[in-house]
Amino acid sequence: MDRDTPLILPEYILGYSECLERLGFNPNEISSRIGIDFQQFRRDPHPLSINQTTRMLVACYDLFKMPYLGLAMGKQMRLTVHGMAGVSAMAQPTYAECLHAASRLCEKAFPPMAMEYFETSNTVGLRIIECLSLAPVSHFFVESIVVNFYNILHFLLGDEYEPEYIAFKHPEPSYLNIYQRYFNCKLRFNADHYEFVVSKQLAQRELLLANKGIARMAEQDFLKSLPNINLNYLPKKLRLVLIQSVGAFPSLETAARKLGMSGRTLRRQLNNLGTNFQNELDLLRREFAINYLTKSDKCITEIALMLGFCDSSAFSKAFKKWTGESPREFKKKHALDGYRTFVDDGVDEHLHESEGARS
């Protein structure tokens, strides 16, 4: 799986288009600017690749000048956009089991991201991990997902309940006041992970929609409806193992053990999917290298060592093979531009206009 593989389910693309319309934007203008005829897409829905989807969203940012677009669209996203996966999650017995189901189904519903369910002595949460690069609009997906989860929590348990905290890996944005309008809970920025966390007491609450039979049948229907590519998610699981080992990447045999199989089985299954261990490792190294070169002030030697290369020369040779440019040339051209800087002027006014358009 890569950025050109059709992975993004049409339900999400249609959901984005409906959100834009509810925010007050003209669908015809949107279609002409982003190159997707939504009327035709509704007649013939099909999965889109990450590259197609990110191009669409970059065009939306350029058109609307809303740096908080992910928050706005996540707030507008209907719960039904998740289809049978959403029904299965929301029909679980408790909120903790709802989060657990969401983490399990996410890897198939939205392959570029993984959600890890975790517990501490006092909390339960989901950790959101980007498995396939969604740059330059990673913020959009995280913001829209987290706002949607926030809405689902209130839908299932009531508006009086709040998460323990929500954590974001990115720095505190210039539009923090917008975040505070969308979330009435503690927010953390510059965190190690994107996380949505609730108290263990809240997580143990029973859900009014609980029905194990419906949950089971909905999950079965969801799995039957998925394209085969979304079910063949072994490369994604491998990438998750590799992501969690950045700085000390495991060997094929070690990675296979973490995945509960032999090295021979992992090699064979990857080969059947048209890839191999080295290719998946190089794809991840390339993404991390680009991220470090564009978003950090780390020197090239430091990046090389962090990505498991013996020296900067070996890293430079590999990077030029991946991109056609040396790391130094790439950094000079793209430095500090990994995430597009959008116009912040009039953010508050635009928010009021958007909210007025949908009321």
HELIX and SHEET records of a PDB file:
HELIX    1   1 PRO A   10  ARG A   22  1                                  13    
HELIX    2   2 PRO A   27  ILE A   34  1                                   8    
HELIX    3   3 PHE A   38  ARG A   43  1                                   6    
HELIX    4   4 ILE A   50  PHE A   64  1                                  15    
HELIX    5   5 LEU A   69  GLN A   76  1                                   8    
HELIX    6   6 LEU A   79  HIS A   82  5                                   4    
HELIX    7   7 GLY A   83  MET A   90  1                                   8    
HELIX    8   8 TYR A   95  ALA A  109  1                                  15    
HELIX    9   9 SER A  138  LEU A  157  1                                  20    
HELIX   10  10 LEU A  176  TYR A  182  1                                   7    
HELIX   11  11 LYS A  200  ALA A  203  1                                   4    
HELIX   12  12 LYS A  212  SER A  225  1                                  14    
HELIX   13  13 ASN A  228  LEU A  231  1                                   4    
HELIX   14  14 LEU A  234  ILE A  243  1                                  10    
HELIX   15  15 LEU A  252  LYS A  258  1                                   7    
HELIX   16  16 GLY A  263  ASN A  272  1                                  10    
HELIX   17  17 PHE A  277  LYS A  295  1                                  19    
HELIX   18  18 ILE A  300  MET A  306  1                                   7    
HELIX   19  19 SER A  312  THR A  323  1                                  12    
HELIX   20  20 PRO A  327  HIS A  334  1                                   8    
HELIX   21  21 VAL A  347  ARG A  358  1                                  12    
SHEET    1   A 2 PRO A   6  ILE A   8  0                                        
SHEET    2   A 2 LEU A  48  SER A  49 -1                                        
SHEET    1   B 5 MET A 113  GLU A 119  0                                        
SHEET    2   B 5 THR A 123  GLU A 130 -1                                        
SHEET    3   B 5 TYR A 194  SER A 199 -1                                        
SHEET    4   B 5 TYR A 165  ALA A 167 -1                                        
SHEET    5   B 5 LEU A 187  ARG A 188  1                                        
END                                                                             
